[in-house]
Structures are given as structure tokens and as C-alpha cells.
Amino acid sequence: MIPCNTSPASEDYADFIVRYSPRAVESLYELAGTTCVNLVSQEFAIVHVPLAGVLPLSLTRQTYSAIPKLYGLQDTTALESAGILPVFSQPNLASTGQGVLIGLIDTGIDYTSPLFRNPDGTSRILSIWDQTRENESLPPPVAGFQPFFGTVYSQEDLNRALAAGDPFSIIPATDTNGHGTFLAGVAAGNQASTLPAFSGAAPDASLAVVRLKPAKQYLRDFFAVPADADAYQENDIMAAAAFLLGIAGQYQMPLVLCLGAGTSQGSHSGLSPLSMQLQALSGTRGFACVTGAGNETGFGRHYFSRLPANQEFDDVELRIAAPGKDFSMELWADASELYTLGFVSPSGEVIERIPLAVGQETTLSFRLDATRIFISYQLTEAGSGRFLAFLRFRGPAPGIWHIRVYPALYVTGQFHIWLPLQSFLPDDIRFLRPDPDITITDPGNALCF
């Protein structure tokens, strides 16, 4: 069976995350209407379909959880802050990572660096899956997982390249960003006796690396993520986790999965597809996951409210300093709560509360400002079971926007609103009364961490 007519990494393909039952795999293919389906876990599959058939993307046609969220890179931290060197001064711990595989999902790795080579010059890297580099044929399957795109390099391939005068002429896989190489160095870089002293957390561990491909343009457009922002798709990260698990199985080694990306999208309850995939794996012997908690505190991107029962609405103030910066916003509440939204633009134009409308997207156009707002209500979002109001601002006018949140079904009056990652959004867009809590990014908020 041919899984895909062309590479699903193509901009002509749309990607969706689908939850399925292992007993109903055949019905999954029938429901998807394509054989271009990749099973990345016992619970989730990635379906690739021609993009032209699903545009325009909308929560009225696709579920929120099925549309891959976009992840950005987490900030790096100084080695001294990790407490690595003091650990090595305790000989009884003997924690150098020997016999362990560290799997890295990030921007790639400089495989020629001395940090990742044995004393004889050979590579400590067992495999690299470069999702950005297409090949004429499919990469080989790895312990039951089949990469549908990119190129996979084995340890033998890497050693052959390292023995050559110009390694990159043989294996061009690299890390143009440097973020992945830094993360790999902190996790598993060789010990150095030179001053200042340096060592990764597990200098004797083996490595396997996935270089994530950049997010596709149609998703950047939908979520209003700038073209120059480092953004990666949730489904590609899920596929990367399946690949690394396969490498660990192939070499019969315990796996520590290290992810250097996160997102502020979602309910922040650990119920995203990626979080649930990692949670399921964390219940198995010989698997651990390390991910960042994000860097969102202090940027004014989270709002929390406990609306009193006798108050008609909460007036959420949002400052936009510069004109025309598109962005998205998500309001989340427990399943027992329902809310509707109204708006007051910086020029004073009022749009009364938009009633709950299941299965449709409402477009608001302002007469005094060249602004459009798209609103989709999800009474019970399929992935989390919670209430979601998903907003997209297009060409927003600068000034103070008032978002009026009205309770339609009141129980506790509590709701959250999240703006995108600070790396996806200019600093001049923020809440005037932000809440600094509950800003841990997905999948750091998964139940297994």
C-alpha cells in the first residue's frame, strides 16, 4: 500500500491529528478517505490530506484538537543553573548516562562537534531524522514506526561522514539555529577539563536527534504566526516522539526524551494530543520526558477572572500599541460554564454580545476601524471537554480594546484567556490586568510531569 502520493511535508498537504481505537484502524482509513495516515501512538494518528480540499480552515469544519498547534522554542538556561557540575562531584551517584539514550526534538544538531564524539572520533549519535531534508524514497521504518518524509541518517552514515575531509558534503544535516545543539550540549555534551569546566548532564549517554521542519504556511496564516518566527507543528513533534521511541526499542535502551519547544495554545490542562501521547509513554518502564515550562511570566499574556454572580460581565482590557498585527486568542472555562463575548473598539464602537452559535464562525467587522474579529464557540471542545471561545483578530486598530465576557451559564464564574507565546506576538500586545500564574506551556502542563 502506498501511504502518500507525494511527501506530506509539502505545503500542498494539510495535517490533522485524529484519535482512534487500535481495534478500528481500517475504519480510520475509510473515515479519512486516504491511506496517507501515520499511526504515531496507540491512540493518535496523523492524517495528511490535500490542502485545497480543507480550506478555509475553520473550527466549524475541523475540531480544535485535530488542527495541529504551533510550538515555539524555549529559552536556554546557563549550565550552572542546572546544577550539573556539583552532581558529578558526588562519586556515589555515578550519574553519567551510560547505557541510556537521550532523544532530542529540536532544531537539529551539529553532529561534527567534539561534544558528541567518542574519544576515537566516532559519533555518539545513533540516528538523526532530519525532517527538513527530502529524499527520493521513504526513510526506513524504525521498530514499527514509518517516517513519511525527511531523511534518516544512521550512526554508520555519520561515522562515514566524520571520516571524510568535508563531512557536510556527505551528510548535510545541520543546525542552522543553534538551539538544538545547545540543548544537546547541556543534556549530553562531553566533559571538558579546560576552564571554565563544562559537562553535559549525561556525557556518557548515546543520542538520537530529530530536526523539526518549520510549520506550514496555512497554519501560520490560521493562527497568525509571523513568517519569521520559529514555529513547529504539534503533529511533527508527535511523529518525532514515535521515531525516538522506535530507536530506543531498536537498540534496547531506556529513553529520556528532551523537547525544547512549547506552546501557550490549548486548555493548559494536560489534555492536548501531544501531552496525552507523552503521558501514555511515561507510564511505561524505561521512558522519561524532559520539557521546558516556558518563559511566559511577565509578558502579560494570561488573564484570569472570578466573575461575581451579580456582575453582568467582566471587562477585559487588552492593549495594542501598533496597528495591524494579527493574532489569535483563546478563552477557556470548565465544561459547566458557558460564556459569550462583546467588544468595544479603541474608537468607542460597541458590538453587543455575540450569542452562542454551535457549528458556525461569526465574523465581526468594525465600521470605524479596519478590524475584523472571527469568533468560534466550542461548547464542549472535543479534546478536553471544556468550553472554548476561539478568536482571531485581523488588522486590529491600536489602542485599548475592551472584551466583555458575559456568563451564559454561571457556576463559578472562572475563566482563563491566553494570548500566544511571546515569540509569536509583539511585546506591545498585552492584557492591562494580567495574571502571572498558569503560564506553563504545553506539554509542560501534562499530567505526567
N, C-alpha and C positions, 0 to 999 in steps of 0.2 A: 504494500500500500504506500503510495506517495503522500507524505504528510502535507506538503505545501507545493503549489505550482512555482512560486518564487520565494525568495527569502522573506520571512515575516518581519525582518528588521527593516524592510523597505518602508518608505514614507507612504506608500500606496496601501499599506495594511493598517487596520485598526486592531487593537489588542483589548481583550476583555478577560476578567477574572471570574470564573464560574465555579460555584460549589457543586459537588457531585457526590454520588454514592459509588464506592468501588464495585458494587453489585450491578450498577446500571451504566457501565461505560459505553456500551453500544447505543443506548438511548441518548447519551450525551452527544455522540457524533450526529445522530439523527436530529436532535434539537438544535445543534449548532449549524447544521447544514453544510459542514465541511469536515474534511479529515485533517485539517491544519489545526490540530488540538494537541497540546503538550500537557501531560499529567505531571505536575510538579510536586504533588504530595498525595496522600491517601484521601484528601478532602477537596483539593483545589486543582483546577485545570486552567490553562491559558488558551483561549480561543482566538485565532487570528483570522480576520475576515477582510475582504476588500473594503477600503475606506469609503469609497464612493457610495456604497450601499447603506452606510450608517450615519452619514452627515445629513443635517446638522446634529451634532452631539447634543443630547438633552436628557435630563432626568425623567422626562415623560416617556422616552423611548428606551432608555437603559437605566438600570438601577445604579444608585450611587456606589455601592460596593463593587460593582462589576467594572466601573471605569477606573483604571489604574491611577493612583495618586502619585504626585510628583515629590521626590525626595531631594533635599539639598545636602551639601557637605557640612559636617560638623566641624567646629573649630578644633585645632590641635592644642595640646597642652604640654607644658615643659616636662621633660623626663623626670626632673627632681620632684615634681608634684605627684608623680605616680608612686613614689616610694619604692622604686625598683632596686636601686643600689643598696639601700640598707638591708633588704631581704637577702641579698647574696652574701652579706656579712654574717649570716646565721648558718653555719655549716650543717646543722641538723635538719634544716628544711630541704636541702638538695633539690630545689625547685628550678631546674633549668630547662624543662620541657622535653627532655629526651624521650623519644617514643611517642610523642604527641604531634598531631597535625593541626596547624593553625591555618584556617581558611579565611582569606581576606576578600571582602567585597567592597571595591572602591574604584579609584581611577587608574588602577594598574600598578605596576612595579618596575623599577629599573633592575632588571634581572642580572645586569653586569656588575652591580655594586658589590664591593667586597663584603658588605654587611650580610649578604645572603649566599655566601660561598663557603664551601668546606676548606680546610687547610690545604688540600691538594688542588684547589682551584675549581672543583666541580660545584654544581649548583645544589643548594639545599631545597630548591623549589621542585616539587614533584609534578606540578602541572600549572599551566596558565590557560584560562579561557578568555581570549580577547574578543569580546562581543562587538567591537568596533570594526574588526577586520574580516571582511567577507572572503569566502573561499568558493571554489567551483563545486565542491562536493560538501555534503554534510559532515560535521565533525563526528568522530566515532562515539558510540554510546558509552556511558560510564556507569557501570553497576545498575543498569536498568533505566537510567535517565538519558534521553537523547537531546542534545543541544540542536536546535533548529536553525541556528545561524552562528556567525562568527567563526573563529579558528581556535583550535585547541592544540597546545604545544606540550609535549611530554618532557620528562626530565632528560631523556636521551636526546631529544631535539635541542634542549637548552645547552646541554654539555657539548654537543657538536658545534653549536654556535659560539660558545665561550672559547673553544679551542681554536677558532678561526681568528684571523687578524682583525676582521671587521664583523663582530657578532650581529649587528643590526642589519647587515646585508643578507643574513641568513634568516634571522627571526626579527622582524621589525617591531614586535610588540614592545611598547614602552609606556612611560607615564609622563605625558606632557604637562600635567597639572602639578605633580609632585606630592599631592595629598596622600595618595595610596602608598607611595614609597616611604613617606614619613611615618604613616601608621604602621606599616610593616616593620620599619626600623624600631619603633617603640615596642612592638609586640614581640619581635623575634630577631632583632639585629644582633650580630656577633659582638662579643665582648671586646673592648679595646683597652689596652693598657696605657695608651697615650693620655695626656692631660688636655682637656678635662676628661675624666673617666666616663666611659659610655658602655652601656649594655642594654639590649632589649630585655623584655620581661622573661622571654624563654629562648635564650640564644642557642640552645641545642635542639629546638623543635624543627620539624620539617614544615614546609609551607605549600599551600595551594592558593592560587590567586585568580579572581575574576575581575577583569576590567569592564566596567559597566559602559554600555553605549549611551550616548546622550538621549534625552527624551525626544519623542517625535513632535513635530510642529503642531499637529492637530490638537494634542493635549496641552501644549504650551498656550495655544490660542484659547482653548476652552477655559483653562484655569488662569489665563492672563499672566503667565510667567515670562519675563523678558527673555529675548533670544540669547543674550549674553550671560544669563545666569546658569550656573552648573546645576542641571536638573536631571534626574534619573527616574525611571518608571518602576512602580511597585512590582509589576509582573516580571521585569528583568531581574530584580533583586530576589524574587521568589525562585526563579529559574536558577539563579546563581547559587542559592542555598541548596537546591536539589543536586546541582552539579558537585558542590563541595562534599555533600554527604556521600555521593557516589564515589568520589576519590578516596574518602576515608574508608569506605567499605572495600574498595579495590585493594588498598594497602593494609587493611585490618588494623586501623589506628583510631584511637579516640580523637574526636574533632572538637576544637574550640573555634567557633565561627565569630569573626570580628567584622562588624559593619560600621562604616564611618559615615553613614548618611541617615537622615531622619526627616520627618515632615510634621507640620502643625495641622494638617488636614485630619478629619475624622473626629470621632466622638471622644477620643482620649480615654477610652475605657478598655483598651487592650483587645478589641474585637474586630480590628481590620484583618483582611485576609493574610497579610504578612505576619502580623502579631500572632494570629491563630496557628499559622504554619510553624512558627518558631516555638510557640507554646507546646504544640504536639510533639515536636522533636525534643524539647527539653525534658520530657517525661521518659526519654529513653536513656539507657545506660551508655556512657561514653560520649555524651554530647553536652556542650555548654555554649552559651551565646553571650557575647560581649558587644554592647552597643552604647552609643552616646545618649546622654539625657537632653541634649540640645543646648542652645545658647540664647534662649528667648527672653529670659528675665531681664527687665529693664527697658525693653523696647516698646512697651505699651501696646502689645498685640493681643492681649486677652482681656475679656470683660466678663464679670460675674455679677449676678443680681439675685437678691432675695426680695421679690416684689411683694409688698404687703397686700393682704386680701382686699383692703378697702381702697387701694390705689388703682386708678383707671389704666395707666400704662407707665412703663419705665422709659425715660427719655435718655437714650444712649447717644452721647456726643462723640463724633468722630471728626478729627481734624485732618484736612487735606490741604497741604501748603502749596503744592504745584498743580497746575491743571493737566488733565488728560492722561493720568497714569491709571491704566486699567488694573483691576484687581478683583479677587473673589473673597467671599466672607461666609462663614458657616455659623449658624445658631443651633445649638443642641440642647435638648432637655430630656428628662426621663419620659418613658412611654406614657406615664399617667398625665403628662402635661401637654397642652396644645397652645400655640401662640400664633398671632397674626401680626403683620407689620404695617406701619405707616411711615411717612417721611416728610421732613421739612428741609428743603434745599438751602444752601447759603444765602440765596436771594430772597428767601421767605416763602417760596411756593410750597403749598401744602398738598400732599397726596394722602387721603384718608386711608384707613386700614384696609389692606387687601384681604378679602375673605379667603378662607381655606378652600382650595380647589384641587381636588385629587386628580392626578393624571394630566395636568397641564402646567405650562410655564407662562407666567404673566410678565409682560413687557411694559415697563413704565417709561414714558417719555416726558421730560420736563420742558415746558414752553419757554421759560426764562433762562434756562441753562441747557447747553447742548449735552445733556446727560441722559443715558439710558440705564435702567436697572432691570435685570432679569431675576425673577423670583420663582423658586420651585419649593413647594411644601411637600415633605415626606412625613405623613402621619406616623408611620412605623417603618423606619428605614430598615431595609431587608437584612443588612449585615449585623446591626447592633440592636434592633428592636426599639430604637429611640426616635424621638421627634427630631426632625431636621428641617431647617429653613436655609436653603442654599441660595446665595445672592451673588450676582456678577455685576460689577459696576463698569460701564463703558463710557470713557470720556468724562469722568466726574469733574464738576466745577470745583475750584479751590474754595476753601472756607470751612466753616463748621457745619457739618451735616448732623441732623437730629433723626435718629432712627427710633421710632416709637414702637415699643414692644407691648402688645396687648394680650393678656391671658384670655384664651378662648375656652380652656378647660383648666381650672385652677385647683391645684392640690398643695404644693409647697411654694410655688412662685419662683422656683430656682431655674436659672438657665445660664448657659455659657455662650459667648461669641468668640471665635478665633479668627484672626487675620492670618495670612500666610507667613512663612518663615521670613525673618528679616533679610535674608539673602535674596528673596524673591520680590521684595517690596521696598520702595524708597523709605528712608527714615522719616520723611515728612508726612506719613500716613500713620496715625495712631489714635487710640482712644484717649479722651481727656481724663477719664476716671478709670484707668486700667486696674486689673487685679494681677499681682505678681505670681500667684500660685497657679498650679495645674498647667504649667508650660512645658512639662517634659514631652519631648517629641516621640512620635511613633517610630520604631517599635519599642522604645524605652519604657513606654507605659503598658507594655504587655503584662499579663498576669504572671508570667514565669520569671520576671526579673525582680 
